[in-house]
Amino acid sequence: MQATQISIWNASESDKERRKRMKRINPRYILRNWMAESAVRKAERSDFSEVHLLRVLSAPFQKQTEAEEAGYASRPPSWAEDLRVSCSS
């Protein structure tokens, strides 16, 4: 059985080409606990303003103004530092 090696490093590839390849492979937006928690908290108050999160996550590789303004590609907000997720019902 032969092992196939995939090279992630190409010495002849420029930084610009490497960044372009990375952006095609790595999504800009990923559902994070703090995003879901924020949407749930608002929905519990009948505020469904974060429904746009579903649209954002349907095209995670494309930079989206709405998502950038909401901070979805940024580090978690300070209120979410101690956020814990439980799998119990």
All heavy atoms as an XYZ file, in Angstrom:
727
protein
N       0.837     -1.168      0.000
C       0.000      0.000      0.000
C       0.893      1.246      0.000
O       1.804      1.355      0.796
C      -0.895     -0.026      1.239
C      -1.889      1.081      1.243
S      -3.267      0.905      2.413
C      -2.484      0.622      3.963
N       0.621      2.171     -0.894
C       1.412      3.387     -0.968
C       0.732      4.513     -0.208
O      -0.485      4.685     -0.288
C       1.563      3.837     -2.424
C       2.610      3.092     -3.185
C       2.768      3.712     -4.565
O       1.800      4.060     -5.209
N       4.007      3.838     -4.993
N       1.525      5.255      0.505
C       1.007      6.429      1.209
C       1.142      7.641      0.302
O       2.139      7.810     -0.379
C       1.789      6.646      2.498
N       0.125      8.439      0.273
C       0.153      9.656     -0.522
C       0.489     10.811      0.402
O      -0.141     10.990      1.436
C      -1.219      9.907     -1.186
O      -1.540      8.768     -1.966
C      -1.179     11.137     -2.049
N       1.460     11.576      0.027
C       1.862     12.721      0.830
C       1.352     13.989      0.163
O       1.557     14.202     -1.026
C       3.375     12.787      0.968
C       3.827     13.935      1.844
C       5.339     13.949      1.992
O       6.043     13.194      1.361
N       5.820     14.841      2.825
N       0.667     14.793      0.925
C       0.180     16.063      0.422
C       1.070     17.150      0.997
O       1.188     17.288      2.208
C      -1.281     16.297      0.829
C      -2.160     15.205      0.240
C      -1.748     17.660      0.376
C      -3.584     15.241      0.719
N       1.671     17.889      0.128
C       2.557     18.955      0.580
C       1.760     20.224      0.829
O       1.026     20.683     -0.032
C       3.619     19.227     -0.487
O       4.418     20.318     -0.086
N       1.896     20.757      2.026
C       1.238     22.023      2.321
C       2.222     23.184      2.148
O       1.856     24.326      2.237
C       0.640     22.045      3.744
C       1.731     21.821      4.797
C      -0.461     21.024      3.860
C       1.276     22.021      6.207
N       3.440     22.865      1.897
C       4.480     23.872      1.724
C       5.035     23.753      0.323
O       5.469     22.709     -0.117
C       5.584     23.685      2.747
C       6.732     24.604      2.531
C       7.939     24.285      1.992
C       6.798     25.986      2.825
N       8.745     25.373      1.929
C       8.073     26.453      2.444
C       5.905     26.895      3.375
C       8.470     27.766      2.588
C       6.304     28.205      3.521
C       7.577     28.622      3.134
N       5.017     24.816     -0.386
C       5.560     24.853     -1.732
C       6.521     26.031     -1.760
O       6.097     27.184     -1.735
C       4.435     25.018     -2.761
C       4.949     25.027     -4.177
O       6.148     25.152     -4.427
N       4.037     24.907     -5.116
N       7.783     25.749     -1.797
C       8.807     26.789     -1.714
C       8.704     27.806     -2.840
O       9.083     28.961     -2.666
C      10.195     26.155     -1.708
N       8.185     27.400     -3.991
C       8.098     28.333     -5.110
C       6.833     29.193     -5.052
O       6.687     30.132     -5.826
C       8.129     27.564     -6.440
O       6.984     26.747     -6.543
N       5.950     28.903     -4.122
C       4.701     29.647     -3.998
C       4.941     30.972     -3.262
O       5.578     31.010     -2.216
C       3.695     28.790     -3.222
C       2.312     29.340     -3.161
C       1.365     28.385     -2.456
O       1.756     27.792     -1.435
O       0.253     28.234     -2.953
N       4.411     32.051     -3.785
C       4.571     33.356     -3.141
C       3.624     33.456     -1.938
O       2.668     32.685     -1.822
C       4.260     34.479     -4.128
O       2.869     34.526     -4.394
N       3.887     34.415     -1.070
C       3.009     34.631      0.081
C       1.596     34.949     -0.382
O       0.617     34.497      0.207
C       3.538     35.759      0.967
C       4.700     35.324      1.831
O       4.911     34.097      1.984
O       5.402     36.201      2.355
N       1.489     35.732     -1.427
C       0.173     36.114     -1.956
C      -0.590     34.872     -2.432
O      -1.776     34.711     -2.134
C       0.332     37.117     -3.096
C      -0.962     37.636     -3.635
C      -0.729     38.684     -4.715
C      -2.042     39.204     -5.256
N      -1.855     40.239     -6.266
N       0.082     33.998     -3.149
C      -0.555     32.765     -3.626
C      -0.950     31.869     -2.461
O      -2.020     31.266     -2.444
C       0.394     32.008     -4.556
C       0.642     32.703     -5.874
C       1.798     32.094     -6.649
O       2.741     31.580     -6.000
O       1.766     32.136     -7.874
N      -0.089     31.792     -1.460
C      -0.357     30.964     -0.282
C      -1.582     31.486      0.480
O      -2.456     30.721      0.877
C       0.879     30.936      0.622
C       0.846     29.889      1.681
C       2.153     29.707      2.458
N       3.212     30.680      2.285
C       4.225     30.563      1.407
N       4.290     29.532      0.600
N       5.156     31.485      1.334
N      -1.669     32.809      0.653
C      -2.824     33.395      1.336
C      -4.115     33.119      0.563
O      -5.147     32.807      1.143
C      -2.639     34.895      1.528
C      -1.840     35.238      2.756
C      -1.933     36.730      3.057
N      -0.626     37.213      3.415
C       0.255     37.773      2.596
N      -0.036     37.984      1.347
N       1.438     38.150      3.022
N      -4.032     33.245     -0.744
C      -5.198     32.999     -1.595
C      -5.676     31.546     -1.444
O      -6.867     31.284     -1.307
C      -4.846     33.296     -3.052
C      -6.002     33.241     -3.985
C      -5.569     33.666     -5.388
C      -6.710     33.566     -6.369
N      -6.316     33.982     -7.714
N      -4.741     30.613     -1.432
C      -5.068     29.198     -1.258
C      -5.675     28.939      0.121
O      -6.668     28.220      0.261
C      -3.817     28.346     -1.458
C      -4.083     26.859     -1.425
C      -2.890     26.048     -1.906
N      -1.632     26.422     -1.290
C      -1.145     25.870     -0.171
N      -1.809     24.931      0.443
N       0.020     26.258      0.310
N      -5.110     29.557      1.134
C      -5.615     29.382      2.497
C      -7.043     29.902      2.623
O      -7.882     29.296      3.290
C      -4.702     30.082      3.500
C      -3.396     29.359      3.721
S      -2.218     30.275      4.743
C      -3.157     30.593      6.197
N      -7.332     31.033      1.984
C      -8.677     31.603      2.058
C      -9.705     30.733      1.350
O     -10.879     30.748      1.694
C      -8.686     33.014      1.488
C      -8.017     34.011      2.407
C      -8.043     35.404      1.850
C      -7.361     36.362      2.813
N      -7.414     37.740      2.338
N      -9.272     29.967      0.356
C     -10.182     29.045     -0.329
C     -10.497     27.830      0.539
O     -11.565     27.242      0.438
C      -9.562     28.553     -1.641
C      -9.684     29.496     -2.787
C      -9.357     28.813     -4.116
N      -8.220     27.904     -4.075
C      -6.965     28.236     -4.393
N      -6.683     29.455     -4.781
N      -6.004     27.337     -4.330
N      -9.555     27.445      1.381
C      -9.685     26.228      2.177
C     -10.270     26.490      3.569
O     -11.038     25.692      4.086
C      -8.303     25.544      2.307
C      -7.809     25.126      0.930
C      -8.362     24.357      3.244
C      -6.370     24.695      0.901
N      -9.895     27.600      4.177
C     -10.308     27.907      5.550
C     -11.452     28.907      5.559
O     -11.292     30.027      5.087
C      -9.127     28.485      6.338
C      -7.994     27.504      6.454
O      -8.178     26.376      6.848
N      -6.804     27.938      6.072
N     -12.595     28.541      6.117
C     -13.718     29.484      6.152
C     -13.402     30.687      7.040
O     -12.700     30.568      8.039
C     -14.864     28.665      6.730
C     -14.218     27.540      7.451
C     -12.915     27.278      6.766
N     -13.908     31.835      6.663
C     -13.719     33.055      7.451
C     -14.646     33.057      8.666
O     -14.324     33.589      9.707
C     -13.970     34.281      6.584
C     -13.748     35.589      7.310
C     -13.682     36.751      6.345
N     -13.438     37.991      7.034
C     -12.236     38.432      7.402
N     -11.164     37.735      7.114
N     -12.104     39.586      8.036
N     -15.819     32.474      8.488
C     -16.819     32.464      9.557
C     -17.143     31.029      9.950
O     -17.478     30.202      9.112
C     -18.106     33.169      9.099
C     -17.841     34.510      8.487
C     -17.961     34.707      7.117
C     -17.435     35.589      9.270
C     -17.706     35.939      6.541
C     -17.163     36.825      8.698
C     -17.299     36.988      7.335
O     -17.026     38.196      6.771
N     -17.045     30.758     11.239
C     -17.357     29.453     11.805
C     -18.270     29.705     12.995
O     -18.011     30.611     13.790
C     -16.073     28.744     12.290
C     -15.111     28.535     11.129
C     -16.405     27.420     12.965
C     -13.740     28.067     11.546
N     -19.323     28.916     13.111
C     -20.226     29.087     14.247
C     -19.448     28.868     15.543
O     -18.849     27.820     15.758
C     -21.400     28.106     14.164
C     -22.397     28.203     15.311
C     -23.053     29.578     15.356
C     -23.446     27.116     15.195
N     -19.445     29.848     16.369
C     -18.772     29.779     17.668
C     -19.828     29.800     18.768
O     -20.936     30.318     18.584
C     -17.827     30.980     17.858
C     -16.780     31.116     16.790
C     -15.755     30.037     16.909
N     -14.665     30.255     15.953
C     -13.758     29.371     15.684
N     -13.755     28.209     16.294
N     -12.814     29.620     14.801
N     -19.481     29.268     19.923
C     -20.424     29.218     21.039
C     -20.993     30.589     21.366
O     -22.187     30.729     21.617
C     -19.756     28.624     22.279
C     -19.404     27.176     22.093
O     -20.000     26.480     21.287
N     -18.405     26.713     22.825
N     -20.151     31.616     21.359
C     -20.619     32.941     21.733
C     -21.622     33.494     20.728
O     -22.547     34.221     21.091
C     -19.451     33.909     21.940
C     -18.711     34.307     20.703
C     -17.615     33.701     20.168
C     -19.011     35.408     19.847
N     -17.217     34.348     19.028
C     -18.051     35.418     18.806
C     -19.987     36.393     19.849
C     -18.038     36.353     17.790
C     -19.982     37.343     18.835
C     -19.015     37.316     17.818
N     -21.477     33.129     19.465
C     -22.428     33.587     18.448
C     -23.794     32.941     18.676
O     -24.828     33.619     18.642
C     -21.937     33.209     17.051
C     -20.675     33.895     16.637
S     -20.185     33.183     15.042
C     -18.677     34.059     14.741
N     -23.788     31.633     18.894
C     -25.033     30.915     19.141
C     -25.686     31.412     20.424
O     -26.899     31.639     20.467
C     -24.765     29.413     19.219
N     -24.900     31.607     21.454
C     -25.424     32.080     22.742
C     -26.065     33.452     22.598
O     -27.151     33.709     23.127
C     -24.316     32.119     23.790
C     -24.768     32.574     25.160
C     -25.719     31.597     25.848
O     -25.721     30.420     25.496
O     -26.452     32.040     26.755
N     -25.431     34.333     21.872
C     -25.978     35.670     21.650
C     -27.311     35.590     20.902
O     -28.286     36.250     21.271
C     -24.981     36.516     20.849
O     -25.519     37.784     20.579
N     -27.379     34.761     19.874
C     -28.612     34.601     19.102
C     -29.730     34.012     19.972
O     -30.881     34.470     19.916
C     -28.359     33.719     17.886
N     -29.397     33.020     20.788
C     -30.395     32.398     21.662
C     -30.906     33.399     22.695
O     -32.121     33.521     22.918
C     -29.809     31.140     22.359
C     -30.704     30.665     23.490
C     -29.594     30.036     21.341
N     -29.995     34.125     23.339
C     -30.408     35.110     24.347
C     -31.354     36.141     23.753
O     -32.359     36.504     24.362
C     -29.186     35.811     24.937
C     -28.387     34.954     25.881
C     -27.209     35.725     26.431
N     -26.360     34.884     27.269
C     -25.282     35.325     27.902
N     -24.908     36.592     27.781
N     -24.566     34.509     28.643
N     -31.020     36.623     22.560
C     -31.887     37.615     21.914
C     -33.226     37.000     21.530
O     -34.281     37.612     21.715
C     -31.190     38.203     20.687
C     -30.077     39.157     21.053
C     -29.440     39.747     19.822
C     -28.356     40.747     20.212
N     -27.733     41.363     19.041
N     -33.210     35.796     20.989
C     -34.447     35.133     20.579
C     -35.369     34.895     21.774
O     -36.593     34.999     21.648
C     -34.137     33.816     19.883
N     -34.795     34.613     22.933
C     -35.603     34.430     24.139
C     -36.326     35.708     24.539
O     -37.321     35.663     25.252
C     -34.731     33.925     25.294
C     -34.321     32.470     25.131
C     -33.347     31.988     26.186
O     -32.681     32.830     26.840
O     -33.238     30.755     26.352
N     -35.840     36.848     24.060
C     -36.488     38.142     24.305
C     -37.288     38.592     23.072
O     -37.576     39.765     22.915
C     -35.438     39.193     24.661
C     -34.671     38.912     25.943
C     -33.768     40.075     26.363
N     -32.976     40.648     25.309
C     -31.711     40.314     25.006
N     -31.094     39.388     25.695
N     -31.063     40.922     24.014
N     -37.579     37.636     22.194
C     -38.308     37.891     20.942
C     -37.576     38.846     20.013
O     -38.187     39.536     19.207
C     -39.724     38.425     21.239
O     -40.455     37.440     21.938
N     -36.274     38.874     20.116
C     -35.425     39.675     19.229
C     -34.723     38.698     18.285
O     -33.804     38.006     18.678
C     -34.402     40.464     20.047
C     -33.395     41.220     19.185
O     -33.426     41.094     17.939
O     -32.558     41.937     19.763
N     -35.186     38.643     17.058
C     -34.635     37.696     16.093
C     -33.674     38.374     15.119
O     -33.507     37.931     13.990
C     -35.777     36.988     15.358
C     -36.684     36.259     16.313
C     -37.884     36.812     16.715
C     -36.310     35.036     16.848
C     -38.716     36.153     17.614
C     -37.125     34.369     17.749
C     -38.329     34.928     18.133
N     -33.034     39.409     15.596
C     -32.134     40.195     14.742
C     -30.889     39.426     14.306
O     -30.257     39.798     13.326
C     -31.721     41.487     15.452
O     -31.026     41.194     16.652
N     -30.543     38.374     15.010
C     -29.338     37.631     14.631
C     -29.626     36.457     13.707
O     -28.764     35.612     13.482
C     -28.576     37.180     15.878
C     -27.985     38.365     16.591
C     -26.721     38.055     17.355
O     -25.924     37.217     16.921
O     -26.547     38.674     18.403
N     -30.817     36.442     13.124
C     -31.144     35.406     12.148
C     -30.183     35.501     10.959
O     -29.895     34.509     10.304
C     -32.616     35.530     11.692
C     -32.917     34.626     10.510
C     -33.537     35.201     12.857
N     -29.633     36.685     10.725
C     -28.671     36.864      9.624
C     -27.450     35.954      9.790
O     -26.752     35.673      8.822
C     -28.237     38.320      9.489
C     -27.407     38.804     10.630
N     -27.954     39.350     11.762
C     -26.076     38.801     10.822
C     -26.990     39.675     12.607
N     -25.833     39.352     12.063
N     -27.233     35.453     10.986
C     -26.126     34.533     11.224
C     -26.252     33.304     10.323
O     -25.249     32.793      9.828
C     -26.093     34.128     12.698
C     -25.032     33.140     13.140
C     -23.632     33.657     12.833
C     -25.166     32.864     14.630
N     -27.471     32.865     10.073
C     -27.683     31.707      9.187
C     -27.221     32.018      7.767
O     -26.613     31.180      7.107
C     -29.161     31.316      9.179
C     -29.720     30.814     10.503
C     -31.235     30.605     10.394
C     -29.038     29.536     10.925
N     -27.504     33.230      7.306
C     -27.051     33.626      5.964
C     -25.532     33.685      5.912
O     -24.912     33.263      4.942
C     -27.655     34.972      5.571
C     -29.121     34.904      5.198
C     -29.608     36.204      4.585
N     -29.400     37.382      5.421
C     -30.230     37.798      6.380
N     -31.334     37.115      6.633
N     -29.977     38.877      7.086
N     -24.939     34.220      6.949
C     -23.481     34.326      7.006
C     -22.847     32.938      6.921
O     -21.924     32.706      6.141
C     -23.028     35.036      8.304
C     -21.530     34.914      8.503
C     -23.459     36.494      8.292
N     -23.376     32.010      7.704
C     -22.796     30.670      7.748
C     -23.087     29.847      6.495
O     -22.440     28.832      6.265
C     -23.286     29.942      8.997
C     -22.822     30.576     10.309
C     -23.480     29.888     11.491
C     -21.311     30.546     10.431
N     -24.010     30.309      5.676
C     -24.285     29.594      4.428
C     -23.248     29.925      3.355
O     -23.160     29.229      2.342
C     -25.696     29.899      3.916
O     -25.777     31.234      3.479
N     -22.460     30.966      3.585
C     -21.383     31.336      2.657
C     -20.141     31.708      3.473
O     -19.700     32.860      3.455
C     -21.821     32.493      1.771
N     -19.581     30.762      4.221
C     -18.521     31.069      5.183
C     -17.174     31.499      4.592
O     -16.339     32.028      5.311
C     -18.366     29.769      5.960
C     -18.770     28.714      4.992
C     -19.883     29.336      4.180
N     -16.969     31.294      3.302
C     -15.690     31.657      2.692
C     -15.700     33.077      2.133
O     -14.655     33.614      1.808
C     -15.333     30.668      1.576
C     -15.076     29.280      2.078
C     -16.093     28.350      2.133
C     -13.815     28.904      2.509
C     -15.868     27.065      2.606
C     -13.577     27.626      2.986
C     -14.605     26.710      3.031
N     -16.883     33.658      2.008
C     -17.004     34.989      1.421
C     -17.027     36.049      2.507
O     -17.771     35.940      3.474
C     -18.297     35.092      0.608
C     -18.357     34.120     -0.537
C     -19.732     34.080     -1.179
O     -20.667     34.720     -0.726
N     -19.850     33.316     -2.241
N     -16.228     37.076      2.329
C     -16.228     38.187      3.276
C     -17.553     38.929      3.139
O     -17.973     39.252      2.028
C     -15.054     39.124      2.992
C     -14.817     40.134      4.081
C     -13.511     40.867      3.861
C     -13.227     41.806      5.005
N     -11.961     42.505      4.825
N     -18.211     39.150      4.268
C     -19.538     39.748      4.266
C     -19.570     40.946      5.205
O     -19.198     40.830      6.368
C     -20.573     38.718      4.709
C     -20.576     37.468      3.830
C     -21.428     36.378      4.414
O     -22.572     36.605      4.794
N     -20.875     35.176      4.494
N     -20.032     42.058      4.690
C     -20.059     43.301      5.464
C     -20.830     43.125      6.769
O     -20.363     43.523      7.838
C     -20.688     44.437      4.632
O     -19.934     44.586      3.435
C     -20.689     45.747      5.396
N     -21.999     42.531      6.685
C     -22.852     42.322      7.861
C     -22.126     41.496      8.931
O     -22.190     41.802     10.126
C     -24.126     41.616      7.411
C     -25.202     41.528      8.441
C     -26.478     40.921      7.870
O     -26.404     40.064      6.970
O     -27.541     41.321      8.354
N     -21.424     40.490      8.504
C     -20.692     39.620      9.432
C     -19.499     40.346     10.045
O     -19.191     40.171     11.227
C     -20.228     38.364      8.716
N     -18.832     41.152      9.246
C     -17.688     41.918      9.759
C     -18.161     42.909     10.818
O     -17.527     43.070     11.858
C     -16.981     42.643      8.617
C     -16.324     41.721      7.605
C     -15.241     40.826      8.204
O     -14.361     41.338      8.908
O     -15.288     39.610      7.955
N     -19.290     43.581     10.544
C     -19.832     44.550     11.505
C     -20.261     43.878     12.805
O     -20.169     44.469     13.871
C     -21.000     45.307     10.872
C     -20.562     46.257      9.774
C     -21.712     46.870      8.996
O     -22.891     46.515      9.268
O     -21.440     47.697      8.106
N     -20.725     42.636     12.704
C     -21.147     41.887     13.888
C     -19.963     41.284     14.642
O     -20.117     40.767     15.740
C     -22.125     40.779     13.485
N     -18.768     41.337     14.041
C     -17.574     40.815     14.695
C     -17.411     39.311     14.584
O     -16.671     38.701     15.354
N     -18.057     38.676     13.623
C     -18.020     37.226     13.511
C     -16.649     36.665     13.126
O     -16.408     35.480     13.311
C     -19.069     36.730     12.529
C     -20.498     36.934     12.997
C     -21.538     36.981     12.086
C     -20.804     37.071     14.343
C     -22.847     37.161     12.505
C     -22.105     37.255     14.760
C     -23.127     37.292     13.845
O     -24.408     37.463     14.256
N     -15.779     37.483     12.593
C     -14.436     36.999     12.251
C     -13.409     37.465     13.290
O     -12.221     37.243     13.125
C     -14.033     37.485     10.858
N     -13.905     38.081     14.336
C     -13.024     38.623     15.379
C     -12.921     37.664     16.561
O     -13.605     36.647     16.623
C     -13.583     39.959     15.878
O     -13.722     40.857     14.815
N     -12.101     38.050     17.504
C     -11.998     37.273     18.738
C     -13.314     37.408     19.501
O     -14.038     38.375     19.320
C     -10.837     37.780     19.573
C      -9.528     37.668     18.791
C      -8.271     37.538     19.578
N      -8.261     36.766     20.781
C      -8.004     35.443     20.839
N      -7.802     34.761     19.751
N      -7.956     34.839     21.996
N     -13.639     36.452     20.363
C     -14.890     36.524     21.128
C     -14.952     37.778     21.997
O     -13.921     38.259     22.467
C     -14.846     35.277     22.016
C     -13.867     34.375     21.367
C     -12.883     35.248     20.651
N     -16.147     38.308     22.208
C     -16.291     39.474     23.090
C     -15.964     39.095     24.538
O     -16.029     37.917     24.910
C     -17.764     39.864     22.928
C     -18.443     38.647     22.409
C     -17.417     37.870     21.649
N     -15.646     40.071     25.340
C     -15.231     39.802     26.723
C     -16.314     39.083     27.532
O     -16.003     38.262     28.392
C     -14.811     41.086     27.424
O     -15.882     42.017     27.424
N     -17.593     39.365     27.258
C     -18.668     38.707     28.022
C     -18.678     37.196     27.793
O     -19.242     36.457     28.595
C     -20.038     39.302     27.694
C     -20.503     39.100     26.280
C     -20.401     39.984     25.258
C     -21.143     37.945     25.734
N     -20.930     39.463     24.107
C     -21.403     38.200     24.370
C     -21.516     36.706     26.244
C     -22.009     37.270     23.530
C     -22.129     35.783     25.402
C     -22.375     36.076     24.060
N     -18.061     36.730     26.713
C     -18.086     35.305     26.378
C     -16.880     34.533     26.911
O     -16.796     33.320     26.706
C     -18.172     35.142     24.868
N     -15.983     35.199     27.607
C     -14.769     34.532     28.090
C     -15.057     33.325     28.975
O     -14.369     32.310     28.891
C     -13.885     35.524     28.854
C     -13.207     36.528     27.957
C     -12.376     37.535     28.732
O     -12.217     37.385     29.964
O     -11.895     38.486     28.103
N     -16.078     33.422     29.807
C     -16.390     32.334     30.734
C     -17.549     31.465     30.259
O     -18.081     30.659     31.027
C     -16.705     32.905     32.122
C     -15.489     33.590     32.734
O     -14.373     33.073     32.548
O     -15.671     34.628     33.397
N     -17.926     31.605     29.011
C     -19.034     30.845     28.464
C     -18.675     29.368     28.397
O     -17.619     28.996     27.885
C     -19.369     31.362     27.064
C     -20.593     30.786     26.371
C     -21.854     31.112     27.175
C     -20.708     31.356     24.976
N     -19.535     28.532     28.936
C     -19.328     27.085     28.916
C     -20.538     26.455     28.261
O     -21.657     26.898     28.420
C     -19.179     26.523     30.345
C     -17.998     27.106     31.090
C     -16.678     26.620     30.484
N     -15.547     27.206     31.184
C     -14.794     28.182     30.705
N     -15.054     28.706     29.538
N     -13.777     28.661     31.373
N     -20.305     25.377     27.574
C     -21.372     24.674     26.881
C     -21.634     23.351     27.569
O     -20.694     22.613     27.876
C     -21.001     24.439     25.396
C     -22.080     23.663     24.688
C     -20.755     25.760     24.714
N     -22.883     23.049     27.776
C     -23.271     21.782     28.390
C     -24.025     20.955     27.366
O     -24.853     21.472     26.622
C     -24.167     22.043     29.605
O     -24.685     20.818     30.062
N     -23.752     19.686     27.326
C     -24.440     18.785     26.401
C     -25.663     18.157     27.036
O     -26.382     17.388     26.406
C     -23.486     17.698     25.912
S     -22.139     18.363     24.946
N     -25.918     18.455     28.301
C     -27.079     17.860     28.953
C     -28.342     18.597     28.525
O     -28.319     19.744     28.136
C     -26.922     17.937     30.469
O     -26.845     19.272     30.875
N     -29.468     17.885     28.602
C     -30.722     18.530     28.203
C     -31.493     19.046     29.372
O     -31.296     18.821     30.458
C     -31.615     17.596     27.418
O     -31.262     16.283     27.436
